[in-house]
Amino acid sequence: MCPALLPWLLLGLAAADGAGLEGPPQAPPSSGLDAALDEARAACRALDYDICAERALDVVADKRATDAQRFVAHGLAGEANRVMGKDVEARLSFRWILMRDPDAQLPPDTSPKIMTFFELVRGEVHDELAANGKILGALLDVETVPAGLEVFLGDQRLGKTPLTDARVPAGEHPLRIERGPTQTVELAIGTFDGGRTVVRAELDAAHAVSADELAAYDESVSTRDLLVTAGYVAMPVLCVAGCAAGLFTSVAWVFLNIDLSAAVAGMIALPLAGAVAAAAAGAASTVGWATRPAPPTGGAPVHRIEVRPPPGQGEPEVIELPADPVMPH
């Protein structure tokens, strides 16, 4: 062997030996974490919730995971654990999400069992933040006539009306209410941290009659009907009373020797007075019946927005708008 080639031969042997050694494990790239999230999603769709939670928590524990990946992973783990009845683990995952984003939302097609639990945890987180002086967001109530309409805050779907205690960010927002493919109402609303905004929107031609309006109408009609009935009953009573008074006057003239002119006046005037009183009572009753009010039918549709700041931070503000912003899609 040529001595000049020996150093190169030794270097080649060393490289060959090194190729068989295992170095320290490398952290998976971000694409590997996305693949793990895809595995977790697939496991959830296949109802293999143990694998779903396991893969999702692997992503949570990985130091290279981004916040966005951890949000997704905690959501998947929380859903899987909730389905399996592991509420403690599910609450921890959902709390992680809501402590960082109190307005976070699960996908709209999430099952009611999971969605209800998620909103329960949201309420706990809000109460905890409020107790620590960190009230984030406002409450929004939306009522519509008719009910069952879709509500959107910006591009975020909030649900169907009647909507109660929906947590929304503080500030000015566009609120959109959709009535199928035919109508939409768009309103600008304001919200305060720790406050409540109440919206009542009417999409019908006339607003529904409230229970108070119906009660007031029933009371008015009952009173009027009673007076009308009393008037009609009083008519014959007054006639009989007038005739009886006239007869008594004639008897008094015969047996008590009262003045003839007084007796004649009483016999004529008293029955006449009774007849006039009876006619007046009958006329009043007829007029009362003829002017009986019609049942309430509601009024022109109105959109009502009430903004209630937190206690001690101002008075509620109420805005009523004609229901003109009802527009076809």
Secondary structure, 3 states (H helix, E strand, C coil): CCHHHHHHHHHHHHHHHHHCCCCCCCCCCHHHHHHHHHHHHHHHHCCCHHHHHHHHHHHHHCCCCCHHHHHHHHHHHHHHHHHCCCHHHHHHHHHHHHHHCCCCCCCCCCCHHHHHHHHHHHHHHHHHHHHCCCCCCEEEEEEEECCCCEEEECCEEEEECCEEEEEECCEEEEEEEEECCCEEEEEEEEECCCCEEEEEEECCCCCCCCHHHHHHHHHHHHHHHHHHHHHHHHHHHHHHHHHHHHHHHHHHHHHHCCCHHHHHHHHHHHHHHHHHHHHHHHHHHHHHHHCCCCCCCCCCCEEEEEEECCCCCCCCEEEEEECCCEEEC
